[in-house]
Amino acid sequence: LGAPTEPIGAVVTDLHLPLVDGFELLRFIRADPRYARLPVVVVSGDMRPQVPEEVSRLGANAFFAKPYSPFDVRRTVEELLHAI
């Protein structure tokens, strides 16, 4: 993963990605001090009971299990952006 060329306001990601899993992406984001306050929201169909706690421990601001409400995800992202 390289540095973004445009400012990033927030990240909404799944845990199952083609090149890197979402857990690794969270570690990468939170390891970079520039993104310490970057809101990260995870959506996933991973039904393992430990997943919400794991993504929280890795620095996600919110977790939504699939199926999720796009309205709720958007509202959460907006609230996180206003809190910065």
Secondary structure, 3 states (H helix, E strand, C coil): CCCCCCCCCCEEECCCCCCCCHHHHHHHHHHCHHHCCCCEEEEECCCCCCHHHHHHHCCCCEEEECCCCHHHHHHHHHHHHHHC
